[in-house]
Amino acid sequence: MSERGPRVPPSAAEAPGGQQQAKADPKKEEEEEEEEEEEEEEIDIDLSAPETERAALAIQGRFRRSRQRRGEPRP
């Protein structure tokens, strides 16, 4: 039996095939990042729409009130 207790998982180097698992392939990481960027959905918001302006003012007002309650100075 090993010296480790039953609740301690083996490190990456001690796991079967640990040397291969411990070292990540930088090319694969770059490819994964590129795929994630491609999957991002582009959101088109009409910034001049009246409901967008109302929403922005409501968010700003809530933010200002929260800062005021905390006693933070205005910018």
All heavy atoms as a GROMACS GRO file, in nm:
protein
  595
    1MET      N    1   0.084  -0.118   0.000
    1MET     CA    2   0.000   0.000   0.000
    1MET      C    3   0.088   0.124   0.000
    1MET      O    4   0.197   0.124   0.054
    1MET     CB    5  -0.091  -0.002   0.121
    1MET     CG    6  -0.194   0.103   0.118
    1MET     SD    7  -0.342   0.040   0.197
    1MET     CE    8  -0.456   0.152   0.127
    2SER      N    9   0.040   0.234  -0.058
    2SER     CA   10   0.120   0.355  -0.068
    2SER      C   11   0.118   0.432   0.064
    2SER      O   12   0.039   0.403   0.153
    2SER     CB   13   0.068   0.444  -0.181
    2SER     OG   14  -0.056   0.498  -0.144
    3GLU      N   15   0.203   0.533   0.073
    3GLU     CA   16   0.212   0.612   0.194
    3GLU      C   17   0.099   0.715   0.201
    3GLU      O   18   0.073   0.769   0.306
    3GLU     CB   19   0.347   0.684   0.197
    3GLU     CG   20   0.463   0.588   0.210
    3GLU     CD   21   0.596   0.661   0.204
    3GLU    OE1   22   0.599   0.783   0.229
    3GLU    OE2   23   0.696   0.596   0.176
    4ARG      N   24   0.034   0.743   0.092
    4ARG     CA   25  -0.075   0.841   0.090
    4ARG      C   26  -0.200   0.782   0.154
    4ARG      O   27  -0.226   0.665   0.145
    4ARG     CB   28  -0.110   0.882  -0.052
    4ARG     CG   29  -0.003   0.964  -0.117
    4ARG     CD   30  -0.055   1.009  -0.252
    4ARG     NE   31   0.038   1.101  -0.313
    4ARG     CZ   32   0.036   1.232  -0.294
    4ARG    NH1   33  -0.054   1.286  -0.218
    4ARG    NH2   34   0.123   1.309  -0.352
    5GLY      N   35  -0.278   0.868   0.213
    5GLY     CA   36  -0.405   0.824   0.270
    5GLY      C   37  -0.507   0.804   0.159
    5GLY      O   38  -0.487   0.846   0.044
    6PRO      N   39  -0.618   0.744   0.190
    6PRO     CA   40  -0.718   0.716   0.087
    6PRO      C   41  -0.787   0.843   0.034
    6PRO      O   42  -0.844   0.841  -0.074
    6PRO     CB   43  -0.818   0.626   0.156
    6PRO     CG   44  -0.800   0.653   0.302
    6PRO     CD   45  -0.657   0.692   0.319
    7ARG      N   46  -0.780   0.953   0.105
    7ARG     CA   47  -0.850   1.075   0.063
    7ARG      C   48  -0.763   1.170  -0.017
    7ARG      O   49  -0.812   1.268  -0.070
    7ARG     CB   50  -0.903   1.149   0.185
    7ARG     CG   51  -1.008   1.069   0.258
    7ARG     CD   52  -1.060   1.145   0.373
    7ARG     NE   53  -1.153   1.060   0.448
    7ARG     CZ   54  -1.251   1.105   0.520
    7ARG    NH1   55  -1.270   1.233   0.531
    7ARG    NH2   56  -1.329   1.022   0.584
    8VAL      N   57  -0.635   1.146  -0.028
    8VAL     CA   58  -0.545   1.236  -0.098
    8VAL      C   59  -0.528   1.185  -0.242
    8VAL      O   60  -0.476   1.075  -0.262
    8VAL     CB   61  -0.408   1.244  -0.027
    8VAL    CG1   62  -0.315   1.336  -0.102
    8VAL    CG2   63  -0.425   1.288   0.116
    9PRO      N   64  -0.572   1.262  -0.341
    9PRO     CA   65  -0.556   1.216  -0.479
    9PRO      C   66  -0.411   1.225  -0.522
    9PRO      O   67  -0.335   1.308  -0.471
    9PRO     CB   68  -0.641   1.315  -0.558
    9PRO     CG   69  -0.647   1.437  -0.475
    9PRO     CD   70  -0.639   1.390  -0.332
   10PRO      N   71  -0.369   1.142  -0.614
   10PRO     CA   72  -0.230   1.147  -0.660
   10PRO      C   73  -0.207   1.273  -0.742
   10PRO      O   74  -0.298   1.327  -0.804
   10PRO     CB   75  -0.218   1.022  -0.748
   10PRO     CG   76  -0.356   0.992  -0.792
   10PRO     CD   77  -0.445   1.037  -0.681
   11SER      N   78  -0.083   1.321  -0.739
   11SER     CA   79  -0.050   1.438  -0.820
   11SER      C   80  -0.047   1.397  -0.967
   11SER      O   81  -0.052   1.279  -1.001
   11SER     CB   82   0.085   1.494  -0.778
   11SER     OG   83   0.187   1.402  -0.810
   12ALA      N   84  -0.037   1.496  -1.055
   12ALA     CA   85  -0.038   1.468  -1.198
   12ALA      C   86   0.080   1.380  -1.237
   12ALA      O   87   0.069   1.294  -1.325
   12ALA     CB   88  -0.034   1.599  -1.276
   13ALA      N   89   0.194   1.397  -1.172
   13ALA     CA   90   0.311   1.316  -1.205
   13ALA      C   91   0.296   1.172  -1.156
   13ALA      O   92   0.354   1.081  -1.212
   13ALA     CB   93   0.436   1.380  -1.146
   14GLU      N   94   0.219   1.152  -1.048
   14GLU     CA   95   0.202   1.018  -0.993
   14GLU      C   96   0.091   0.940  -1.061
   14GLU      O   97   0.085   0.818  -1.051
   14GLU     CB   98   0.171   1.027  -0.843
   14GLU     CG   99   0.286   1.081  -0.762
   14GLU     CD  100   0.246   1.104  -0.618
   14GLU    OE1  101   0.125   1.116  -0.590
   14GLU    OE2  102   0.336   1.109  -0.532
   15ALA      N  103   0.000   1.007  -1.129
   15ALA     CA  104  -0.111   0.940  -1.196
   15ALA      C  105  -0.058   0.859  -1.314
   15ALA      O  106   0.048   0.889  -1.368
   15ALA     CB  107  -0.213   1.042  -1.244
   16PRO      N  108  -0.129   0.755  -1.355
   16PRO     CA  109  -0.084   0.678  -1.472
   16PRO      C  110  -0.071   0.769  -1.593
   16PRO      O  111  -0.162   0.846  -1.624
   16PRO     CB  112  -0.196   0.576  -1.493
   16PRO     CG  113  -0.267   0.568  -1.363
   16PRO     CD  114  -0.250   0.700  -1.298
   17GLY      N  115   0.043   0.765  -1.656
   17GLY     CA  116   0.069   0.854  -1.769
   17GLY      C  117   0.086   0.997  -1.724
   17GLY      O  118   0.062   1.090  -1.798
   18GLY      N  119   0.129   1.017  -1.602
   18GLY     CA  120   0.136   1.148  -1.540
   18GLY      C  121   0.227   1.245  -1.610
   18GLY      O  122   0.198   1.363  -1.618
   19GLN      N  123   0.339   1.200  -1.663
   19GLN     CA  124   0.430   1.290  -1.730
   19GLN      C  125   0.364   1.352  -1.852
   19GLN      O  126   0.382   1.468  -1.880
   19GLN     CB  127   0.558   1.216  -1.770
   19GLN     CG  128   0.640   1.165  -1.653
   19GLN     CD  129   0.687   1.277  -1.562
   19GLN    OE1  130   0.711   1.389  -1.605
   19GLN    NE2  131   0.697   1.249  -1.433
   20GLN      N  132   0.285   1.276  -1.922
   20GLN     CA  133   0.218   1.328  -2.040
   20GLN      C  134   0.104   1.422  -1.999
   20GLN      O  135   0.080   1.523  -2.063
   20GLN     CB  136   0.163   1.214  -2.125
   20GLN     CG  137   0.272   1.130  -2.185
   20GLN     CD  138   0.217   1.004  -2.251
   20GLN    OE1  139   0.099   0.976  -2.239
   20GLN    NE2  140   0.304   0.931  -2.318
   21GLN      N  141   0.035   1.392  -1.891
   21GLN     CA  142  -0.075   1.474  -1.847
   21GLN      C  143  -0.025   1.605  -1.785
   21GLN      O  144  -0.090   1.706  -1.797
   21GLN     CB  145  -0.161   1.401  -1.745
   21GLN     CG  146  -0.238   1.286  -1.804
   21GLN     CD  147  -0.315   1.211  -1.698
   21GLN    OE1  148  -0.304   1.241  -1.579
   21GLN    NE2  149  -0.392   1.112  -1.740
   22ALA      N  150   0.088   1.602  -1.720
   22ALA     CA  151   0.139   1.719  -1.651
   22ALA      C  152   0.182   1.827  -1.750
   22ALA      O  153   0.171   1.945  -1.723
   22ALA     CB  154   0.256   1.682  -1.561
   23LYS      N  155   0.230   1.789  -1.867
   23LYS     CA  156   0.274   1.884  -1.967
   23LYS      C  157   0.164   1.901  -2.070
   23LYS      O  158   0.127   1.808  -2.138
   23LYS     CB  159   0.402   1.835  -2.035
   23LYS     CG  160   0.520   1.826  -1.940
   23LYS     CD  161   0.641   1.777  -2.013
   23LYS     CE  162   0.760   1.763  -1.918
   23LYS     NZ  163   0.877   1.710  -1.986
   24ALA      N  164   0.112   2.023  -2.082
   24ALA     CA  165   0.006   2.051  -2.179
   24ALA      C  166   0.070   2.094  -2.310
   24ALA      O  167   0.174   2.160  -2.312
   24ALA     CB  168  -0.085   2.159  -2.127
   25ASP      N  169   0.007   2.059  -2.419
   25ASP     CA  170   0.054   2.095  -2.551
   25ASP      C  171   0.012   2.239  -2.580
   25ASP      O  172  -0.108   2.268  -2.588
   25ASP     CB  173  -0.004   1.999  -2.655
   25ASP     CG  174   0.053   2.021  -2.793
   25ASP    OD1  175   0.153   2.096  -2.804
   25ASP    OD2  176  -0.001   1.965  -2.889
   26PRO      N  177   0.106   2.333  -2.597
   26PRO     CA  178   0.069   2.473  -2.620
   26PRO      C  179  -0.011   2.492  -2.749
   26PRO      O  180  -0.094   2.581  -2.757
   26PRO     CB  181   0.202   2.547  -2.626
   26PRO     CG  182   0.309   2.445  -2.631
   26PRO     CD  183   0.250   2.314  -2.592
   27LYS      N  184   0.012   2.410  -2.849
   27LYS     CA  185  -0.063   2.424  -2.975
   27LYS      C  186  -0.210   2.394  -2.952
   27LYS      O  187  -0.296   2.462  -3.005
   27LYS     CB  188  -0.006   2.331  -3.082
   27LYS     CG  189   0.132   2.371  -3.128
   27LYS     CD  190   0.183   2.276  -3.235
   27LYS     CE  191   0.325   2.310  -3.274
   27LYS     NZ  192   0.380   2.215  -3.371
   28LYS      N  193  -0.238   2.292  -2.873
   28LYS     CA  194  -0.377   2.256  -2.845
   28LYS      C  195  -0.447   2.366  -2.767
   28LYS      O  196  -0.563   2.396  -2.791
   28LYS     CB  197  -0.385   2.124  -2.768
   28LYS     CG  198  -0.351   2.003  -2.851
   28LYS     CD  199  -0.367   1.878  -2.772
   28LYS     CE  200  -0.330   1.755  -2.855
   28LYS     NZ  201  -0.342   1.632  -2.777
   29GLU      N  202  -0.375   2.427  -2.673
   29GLU     CA  203  -0.434   2.535  -2.594
   29GLU      C  204  -0.470   2.653  -2.683
   29GLU      O  205  -0.576   2.713  -2.668
   29GLU     CB  206  -0.338   2.580  -2.484
   29GLU     CG  207  -0.322   2.478  -2.373
   29GLU     CD  208  -0.225   2.524  -2.267
   29GLU    OE1  209  -0.181   2.640  -2.271
   29GLU    OE2  210  -0.192   2.442  -2.180
   30GLU      N  211  -0.382   2.688  -2.778
   30GLU     CA  212  -0.410   2.799  -2.868
   30GLU      C  213  -0.531   2.769  -2.955
   30GLU      O  214  -0.614   2.855  -2.979
   30GLU     CB  215  -0.288   2.828  -2.955
   30GLU     CG  216  -0.171   2.888  -2.880
   30GLU     CD  217  -0.048   2.905  -2.966
   30GLU    OE1  218  -0.057   2.886  -3.089
   30GLU    OE2  219   0.058   2.937  -2.911
   31GLU      N  220  -0.541   2.646  -3.004
   31GLU     CA  221  -0.655   2.608  -3.088
   31GLU      C  222  -0.785   2.616  -3.010
   31GLU      O  223  -0.887   2.663  -3.061
   31GLU     CB  224  -0.635   2.466  -3.142
   31GLU     CG  225  -0.523   2.455  -3.244
   31GLU     CD  226  -0.494   2.312  -3.284
   31GLU    OE1  227  -0.562   2.220  -3.234
   31GLU    OE2  228  -0.403   2.291  -3.365
   32GLU      N  229  -0.783   2.573  -2.884
   32GLU     CA  230  -0.903   2.578  -2.801
   32GLU      C  231  -0.946   2.723  -2.778
   32GLU      O  232  -1.064   2.755  -2.782
   32GLU     CB  233  -0.879   2.508  -2.667
   32GLU     CG  234  -0.867   2.358  -2.679
   32GLU     CD  235  -0.831   2.292  -2.548
   32GLU    OE1  236  -0.817   2.363  -2.446
   32GLU    OE2  237  -0.815   2.169  -2.548
   33GLU      N  238  -0.849   2.813  -2.755
   33GLU     CA  239  -0.881   2.953  -2.733
   33GLU      C  240  -0.943   3.014  -2.859
   33GLU      O  241  -1.037   3.092  -2.852
   33GLU     CB  242  -0.756   3.031  -2.692
   33GLU     CG  243  -0.709   2.999  -2.552
   33GLU     CD  244  -0.581   3.070  -2.516
   33GLU    OE1  245  -0.534   3.155  -2.596
   33GLU    OE2  246  -0.526   3.042  -2.410
   34GLU      N  247  -0.889   2.979  -2.976
   34GLU     CA  248  -0.942   3.032  -3.102
   34GLU      C  249  -1.085   2.983  -3.124
   34GLU      O  250  -1.171   3.058  -3.169
   34GLU     CB  251  -0.853   2.991  -3.219
   34GLU     CG  252  -0.718   3.061  -3.220
   34GLU     CD  253  -0.626   3.010  -3.328
   34GLU    OE1  254  -0.669   2.925  -3.409
   34GLU    OE2  255  -0.510   3.054  -3.331
   35GLU      N  256  -1.112   2.858  -3.091
   35GLU     CA  257  -1.246   2.804  -3.106
   35GLU      C  258  -1.345   2.876  -3.015
   35GLU      O  259  -1.457   2.906  -3.054
   35GLU     CB  260  -1.248   2.653  -3.077
   35GLU     CG  261  -1.181   2.571  -3.184
   35GLU     CD  262  -1.174   2.424  -3.147
   35GLU    OE1  263  -1.236   2.384  -3.046
   35GLU    OE2  264  -1.108   2.349  -3.219
   36GLU      N  265  -1.302   2.907  -2.892
   36GLU     CA  266  -1.389   2.978  -2.798
   36GLU      C  267  -1.420   3.117  -2.850
   36GLU      O  268  -1.533   3.164  -2.838
   36GLU     CB  269  -1.323   2.986  -2.661
   36GLU     CG  270  -1.318   2.854  -2.588
   36GLU     CD  271  -1.244   2.864  -2.456
   36GLU    OE1  272  -1.215   2.978  -2.412
   36GLU    OE2  273  -1.216   2.759  -2.397
   37GLU      N  274  -1.321   3.184  -2.910
   37GLU     CA  275  -1.343   3.318  -2.962
   37GLU      C  276  -1.441   3.315  -3.078
   37GLU      O  277  -1.523   3.404  -3.094
   37GLU     CB  278  -1.211   3.380  -3.005
   37GLU     CG  279  -1.121   3.415  -2.889
   37GLU     CD  280  -0.985   3.466  -2.933
   37GLU    OE1  281  -0.964   3.484  -3.054
   37GLU    OE2  282  -0.900   3.488  -2.846
   38GLU      N  283  -1.434   3.213  -3.162
   38GLU     CA  284  -1.523   3.202  -3.276
   38GLU      C  285  -1.666   3.175  -3.232
   38GLU      O  286  -1.760   3.216  -3.298
   38GLU     CB  287  -1.476   3.090  -3.370
   38GLU     CG  288  -1.346   3.121  -3.440
   38GLU     CD  289  -1.294   3.005  -3.521
   38GLU    OE1  290  -1.363   2.901  -3.528
   38GLU    OE2  291  -1.184   3.016  -3.576
   39GLU      N  292  -1.684   3.106  -3.120
   39GLU     CA  293  -1.816   3.070  -3.072
   39GLU      C  294  -1.889   3.187  -3.007
   39GLU      O  295  -2.009   3.181  -2.986
   39GLU     CB  296  -1.806   2.954  -2.973
   39GLU     CG  297  -1.762   2.826  -3.037
   39GLU     CD  298  -1.744   2.715  -2.935
   39GLU    OE1  299  -1.778   2.735  -2.818
   39GLU    OE2  300  -1.693   2.609  -2.974
   40GLU      N  301  -1.818   3.295  -2.973
   40GLU     CA  302  -1.882   3.408  -2.908
   40GLU      C  303  -1.987   3.468  -3.001
   40GLU      O  304  -1.965   3.488  -3.120
   40GLU     CB  305  -1.779   3.515  -2.873
   40GLU     CG  306  -1.689   3.474  -2.759
   40GLU     CD  307  -1.594   3.585  -2.720
   40GLU    OE1  308  -1.622   3.702  -2.750
   40GLU    OE2  309  -1.492   3.553  -2.661
   41GLU      N  310  -2.102   3.496  -2.944
   41GLU     CA  311  -2.213   3.551  -3.020
   41GLU      C  312  -2.205   3.702  -3.020
   41GLU      O  313  -2.186   3.764  -2.916
   41GLU     CB  314  -2.344   3.505  -2.958
   41GLU     CG  315  -2.465   3.546  -3.035
   41GLU     CD  316  -2.592   3.495  -2.971
   41GLU    OE1  317  -2.587   3.388  -2.908
   41GLU    OE2  318  -2.694   3.562  -2.985
   42GLU      N  319  -2.221   3.762  -3.137
   42GLU     CA  320  -2.219   3.907  -3.146
   42GLU      C  321  -2.360   3.959  -3.118
   42GLU      O  322  -2.457   3.914  -3.178
   42GLU     CB  323  -2.175   3.951  -3.285
   42GLU     CG  324  -2.157   4.100  -3.295
   42GLU     CD  325  -2.098   4.141  -3.427
   42GLU    OE1  326  -2.014   4.068  -3.480
   42GLU    OE2  327  -2.139   4.247  -3.477
   43ILE      N  328  -2.370   4.053  -3.025
   43ILE     CA  329  -2.499   4.108  -2.987
   43ILE      C  330  -2.508   4.248  -3.044
   43ILE      O  331  -2.422   4.332  -3.021
   43ILE     CB  332  -2.514   4.109  -2.834
   43ILE    CG1  333  -2.504   3.967  -2.781
   43ILE    CG2  334  -2.645   4.174  -2.794
   43ILE    CD1  335  -2.501   3.958  -2.631
   44ASP      N  336  -2.615   4.274  -3.119
   44ASP     CA  337  -2.635   4.404  -3.181
   44ASP      C  338  -2.742   4.479  -3.101
   44ASP      O  339  -2.859   4.443  -3.103
   44ASP     CB  340  -2.678   4.387  -3.326
   44ASP     CG  341  -2.686   4.519  -3.398
   44ASP    OD1  342  -2.614   4.613  -3.360
   44ASP    OD2  343  -2.766   4.529  -3.494
   45ILE      N  344  -2.700   4.585  -3.031
   45ILE     CA  345  -2.792   4.664  -2.950
   45ILE      C  346  -2.802   4.803  -3.011
   45ILE      O  347  -2.701   4.868  -3.038
   45ILE     CB  348  -2.743   4.674  -2.804
   45ILE    CG1  349  -2.736   4.536  -2.742
   45ILE    CG2  350  -2.833   4.766  -2.723
   45ILE    CD1  351  -2.677   4.536  -2.603
   46ASP      N  352  -2.924   4.848  -3.034
   46ASP     CA  353  -2.946   4.983  -3.087
   46ASP      C  354  -2.932   5.082  -2.972
   46ASP      O  355  -3.020   5.093  -2.886
   46ASP     CB  356  -3.084   4.992  -3.151
   46ASP     CG  357  -3.110   5.128  -3.215
   46ASP    OD1  358  -3.014   5.206  -3.230
   46ASP    OD2  359  -3.226   5.153  -3.251
   47LEU      N  360  -2.820   5.153  -2.969
   47LEU     CA  361  -2.792   5.243  -2.858
   47LEU      C  362  -2.877   5.370  -2.862
   47LEU      O  363  -2.884   5.443  -2.763
   47LEU     CB  364  -2.644   5.279  -2.856
   47LEU     CG  365  -2.549   5.161  -2.833
   47LEU    CD1  366  -2.405   5.208  -2.839
   47LEU    CD2  367  -2.577   5.093  -2.701
   48SER      N  368  -2.940   5.398  -2.973
   48SER     CA  369  -3.023   5.518  -2.981
   48SER      C  370  -3.171   5.489  -2.954
   48SER      O  371  -3.253   5.579  -2.956
   48SER     CB  372  -3.008   5.582  -3.119
   48SER     OG  373  -3.052   5.493  -3.219
   49ALA      N  374  -3.204   5.365  -2.926
   49ALA     CA  375  -3.344   5.329  -2.898
   49ALA      C  376  -3.386   5.385  -2.763
   49ALA      O  377  -3.307   5.387  -2.668
   49ALA     CB  378  -3.359   5.178  -2.898
   50PRO      N  379  -3.510   5.432  -2.752
   50PRO     CA  380  -3.556   5.492  -2.624
   50PRO      C  381  -3.552   5.393  -2.508
   50PRO      O  382  -3.518   5.431  -2.395
   50PRO     CB  383  -3.699   5.535  -2.653
   50PRO     CG  384  -3.723   5.517  -2.797
   50PRO     CD  385  -3.610   5.441  -2.856
   51GLU      N  386  -3.586   5.266  -2.532
   51GLU     CA  387  -3.584   5.171  -2.420
   51GLU      C  388  -3.442   5.143  -2.373
   51GLU      O  389  -3.418   5.117  -2.255
   51GLU     CB  390  -3.656   5.040  -2.456
   51GLU     CG  391  -3.609   4.971  -2.580
   51GLU     CD  392  -3.682   5.012  -2.707
   51GLU    OE1  393  -3.772   5.098  -2.703
   51GLU    OE2  394  -3.647   4.957  -2.811
   52THR      N  395  -3.343   5.155  -2.463
   52THR     CA  396  -3.203   5.137  -2.424
   52THR      C  397  -3.159   5.252  -2.336
   52THR      O  398  -3.090   5.232  -2.236
   52THR     CB  399  -3.113   5.128  -2.549
   52THR    OG1  400  -3.162   5.027  -2.635
   52THR    CG2  401  -2.970   5.096  -2.511
   53GLU      N  402  -3.202   5.373  -2.372
   53GLU     CA  403  -3.167   5.490  -2.290
   53GLU      C  404  -3.229   5.480  -2.151
   53GLU      O  405  -3.163   5.508  -2.051
   53GLU     CB  406  -3.215   5.618  -2.358
   53GLU     CG  407  -3.130   5.658  -2.476
   53GLU     CD  408  -3.169   5.794  -2.530
   53GLU    OE1  409  -3.198   5.884  -2.447
   53GLU    OE2  410  -3.170   5.810  -2.652
   54ARG      N  411  -3.355   5.437  -2.144
   54ARG     CA  412  -3.421   5.422  -2.014
   54ARG      C  413  -3.350   5.318  -1.928
   54ARG      O  414  -3.330   5.337  -1.808
   54ARG     CB  415  -3.568   5.386  -2.032
   54ARG     CG  416  -3.654   5.502  -2.075
   54ARG     CD  417  -3.802   5.468  -2.063
   54ARG     NE  418  -3.840   5.359  -2.152
   54ARG     CZ  419  -3.892   5.373  -2.273
   54ARG    NH1  420  -3.912   5.494  -2.321
   54ARG    NH2  421  -3.924   5.268  -2.346
   55ALA      N  422  -3.312   5.207  -1.991
   55ALA     CA  423  -3.242   5.102  -1.916
   55ALA      C  424  -3.107   5.152  -1.866
   55ALA      O  425  -3.069   5.126  -1.751
   55ALA     CB  426  -3.223   4.980  -2.005
   56ALA      N  427  -3.035   5.226  -1.949
   56ALA     CA  428  -2.905   5.279  -1.908
   56ALA      C  429  -2.920   5.376  -1.791
   56ALA      O  430  -2.842   5.371  -1.694
   56ALA     CB  431  -2.837   5.348  -2.026
   57LEU      N  432  -3.020   5.464  -1.797
   57LEU     CA  433  -3.042   5.558  -1.688
   57LEU      C  434  -3.080   5.487  -1.558
   57LEU      O  435  -3.036   5.525  -1.450
   57LEU     CB  436  -3.150   5.659  -1.726
   57LEU     CG  437  -3.110   5.759  -1.835
   57LEU    CD1  438  -3.229   5.843  -1.877
   57LEU    CD2  439  -2.996   5.848  -1.786
   58ALA      N  440  -3.160   5.382  -1.569
   58ALA     CA  441  -3.199   5.306  -1.450
   58ALA      C  442  -3.078   5.237  -1.388
   58ALA      O  443  -3.060   5.240  -1.265
   58ALA     CB  444  -3.305   5.202  -1.486
   59ILE      N  445  -2.994   5.179  -1.470
   59ILE     CA  446  -2.874   5.111  -1.418
   59ILE      C  447  -2.780   5.212  -1.353
   59ILE      O  448  -2.726   5.188  -1.244
   59ILE     CB  449  -2.803   5.035  -1.532
   59ILE    CG1  450  -2.891   4.919  -1.578
   59ILE    CG2  451  -2.666   4.986  -1.488
   59ILE    CD1  452  -2.846   4.854  -1.708
   60GLN      N  453  -2.760   5.327  -1.419
   60GLN     CA  454  -2.672   5.429  -1.363
   60GLN      C  455  -2.726   5.483  -1.230
   60GLN      O  456  -2.649   5.504  -1.135
   60GLN     CB  457  -2.656   5.544  -1.462
   60GLN     CG  458  -2.577   5.507  -1.584
   60GLN     CD  459  -2.581   5.614  -1.691
   60GLN    OE1  460  -2.643   5.719  -1.674
   60GLN    NE2  461  -2.515   5.587  -1.803
   61GLY      N  462  -2.856   5.502  -1.223
   61GLY     CA  463  -2.916   5.552  -1.099
   61GLY      C  464  -2.898   5.454  -0.984
   61GLY      O  465  -2.864   5.494  -0.872
   62ARG      N  466  -2.920   5.327  -1.011
   62ARG     CA  467  -2.900   5.225  -0.906
   62ARG      C  468  -2.755   5.219  -0.861
   62ARG      O  469  -2.726   5.204  -0.742
   62ARG     CB  470  -2.946   5.089  -0.957
   62ARG     CG  471  -3.094   5.079  -0.971
   62ARG     CD  472  -3.138   4.943  -1.017
   62ARG     NE  473  -3.280   4.942  -1.042
   62ARG     CZ  474  -3.336   4.895  -1.152
   62ARG    NH1  475  -3.262   4.843  -1.247
   62ARG    NH2  476  -3.466   4.899  -1.168
   63PHE      N  477  -2.664   5.231  -0.958
   63PHE     CA  478  -2.521   5.229  -0.924
   63PHE      C  479  -2.486   5.347  -0.836
   63PHE      O  480  -2.417   5.333  -0.734
   63PHE     CB  481  -2.437   5.229  -1.051
   63PHE     CG  482  -2.290   5.232  -1.026
   63PHE    CD1  483  -2.224   5.120  -0.979
   63PHE    CD2  484  -2.218   5.348  -1.047
   63PHE    CE1  485  -2.088   5.123  -0.955
   63PHE    CE2  486  -2.082   5.353  -1.024
   63PHE     CZ  487  -2.017   5.240  -0.977
   64ARG      N  488  -2.534   5.465  -0.872
   64ARG     CA  489  -2.505   5.585  -0.793
   64ARG      C  490  -2.562   5.575  -0.652
   64ARG      O  491  -2.498   5.614  -0.555
   64ARG     CB  492  -2.559   5.708  -0.864
   64ARG     CG  493  -2.480   5.742  -0.987
   64ARG     CD  494  -2.529   5.870  -1.051
   64ARG     NE  495  -2.453   5.895  -1.172
   64ARG     CZ  496  -2.506   5.915  -1.292
   64ARG    NH1  497  -2.638   5.918  -1.306
   64ARG    NH2  498  -2.430   5.936  -1.396
   65ARG      N  499  -2.685   5.523  -0.640
   65ARG     CA  500  -2.745   5.507  -0.507
   65ARG      C  501  -2.666   5.408  -0.423
   65ARG      O  502  -2.648   5.427  -0.303
   65ARG     CB  503  -2.891   5.463  -0.520
   65ARG     CG  504  -2.984   5.577  -0.559
   65ARG     CD  505  -3.129   5.539  -0.543
   65ARG     NE  506  -3.169   5.429  -0.629
   65ARG     CZ  507  -3.214   5.441  -0.754
   65ARG    NH1  508  -3.226   5.560  -0.809
   65ARG    NH2  509  -3.249   5.334  -0.824
   66SER      N  510  -2.618   5.299  -0.485
   66SER     CA  511  -2.541   5.201  -0.408
   66SER      C  512  -2.410   5.261  -0.360
   66SER      O  513  -2.365   5.234  -0.248
   66SER     CB  514  -2.515   5.075  -0.491
   66SER     OG  515  -2.423   5.099  -0.595
   67ARG      N  516  -2.346   5.343  -0.443
   67ARG     CA  517  -2.222   5.409  -0.401
   67ARG      C  518  -2.249   5.509  -0.290
   67ARG      O  519  -2.170   5.525  -0.198
   67ARG     CB  520  -2.157   5.479  -0.520
   67ARG     CG  521  -2.096   5.380  -0.618
   67ARG     CD  522  -2.023   5.449  -0.725
   67ARG     NE  523  -1.919   5.533  -0.667
   67ARG     CZ  524  -1.825   5.592  -0.734
   67ARG    NH1  525  -1.819   5.577  -0.863
   67ARG    NH2  526  -1.735   5.666  -0.676
   68GLN      N  527  -2.363   5.578  -0.301
   68GLN     CA  528  -2.399   5.677  -0.201
   68GLN      C  529  -2.421   5.610  -0.065
   68GLN      O  530  -2.379   5.661   0.038
   68GLN     CB  531  -2.524   5.752  -0.245
   68GLN     CG  532  -2.553   5.876  -0.169
   68GLN     CD  533  -2.671   5.951  -0.229
   68GLN    OE1  534  -2.759   5.890  -0.290
   68GLN    NE2  535  -2.672   6.082  -0.215
   69ARG      N  536  -2.486   5.494  -0.066
   69ARG     CA  537  -2.510   5.420   0.059
   69ARG      C  538  -2.379   5.376   0.122
   69ARG      O  539  -2.366   5.370   0.243
   69ARG     CB  540  -2.599   5.299   0.034
   69ARG     CG  541  -2.746   5.335   0.036
   69ARG     CD  542  -2.831   5.212   0.024
   69ARG     NE  543  -2.859   5.194  -0.118
   69ARG     CZ  544  -2.856   5.081  -0.185
   69ARG    NH1  545  -2.826   4.970  -0.124
   69ARG    NH2  546  -2.882   5.076  -0.313
   70ARG      N  547  -2.281   5.343   0.040
   70ARG     CA  548  -2.151   5.298   0.092
   70ARG      C  549  -2.064   5.414   0.135
   70ARG      O  550  -1.962   5.394   0.199
   70ARG     CB  551  -2.076   5.219  -0.015
   70ARG     CG  552  -2.132   5.081  -0.035
   70ARG     CD  553  -2.041   5.002  -0.125
   70ARG     NE  554  -2.108   4.985  -0.253
   70ARG     CZ  555  -2.049   4.971  -0.370
   70ARG    NH1  556  -1.920   4.973  -0.378
   70ARG    NH2  557  -2.118   4.956  -0.480
   71GLY      N  558  -2.102   5.536   0.098
   71GLY     CA  559  -2.026   5.654   0.138
   71GLY      C  560  -1.907   5.680   0.047
   71GLY      O  561  -1.814   5.751   0.086
   72GLU      N  562  -1.909   5.628  -0.075
   72GLU     CA  563  -1.798   5.652  -0.167
   72GLU      C  564  -1.818   5.787  -0.233
   72GLU      O  565  -1.930   5.826  -0.267
   72GLU     CB  566  -1.791   5.542  -0.273
   72GLU     CG  567  -1.756   5.408  -0.216
   72GLU     CD  568  -1.752   5.297  -0.322
   72GLU    OE1  569  -1.748   5.332  -0.442
   72GLU    OE2  570  -1.750   5.181  -0.285
   73PRO      N  571  -1.708   5.860  -0.256
   73PRO     CA  572  -1.721   5.992  -0.319
   73PRO      C  573  -1.757   5.980  -0.467
   73PRO      O  574  -1.730   5.878  -0.531
   73PRO     CB  575  -1.582   6.052  -0.302
   73PRO     CG  576  -1.492   5.936  -0.290
   73PRO     CD  577  -1.573   5.827  -0.223
   74ARG      N  578  -1.816   6.084  -0.518
   74ARG     CA  579  -1.848   6.089  -0.662
   74ARG      C  580  -1.721   6.107  -0.742
   74ARG      O  581  -1.627   6.173  -0.696
   74ARG     CB  582  -1.943   6.202  -0.692
   74ARG     CG  583  -2.081   6.180  -0.639
   74ARG     CD  584  -2.167   6.295  -0.680
   74ARG     NE  585  -2.299   6.245  -0.712
   74ARG     CZ  586  -2.398   6.321  -0.750
   74ARG    NH1  587  -2.380   6.450  -0.765
   74ARG    NH2  588  -2.515   6.270  -0.776
   75PRO      N  589  -1.718   6.055  -0.864
   75PRO     CA  590  -1.598   6.074  -0.947
   75PRO      C  591  -1.585   6.215  -0.998
   75PRO      O  592  -1.672   6.292  -1.005
   75PRO     CB  593  -1.618   5.979  -1.064
   75PRO     CG  594  -1.758   5.931  -1.058
   75PRO     CD  595  -1.812   5.968  -0.923
   0.00000   0.00000   0.00000
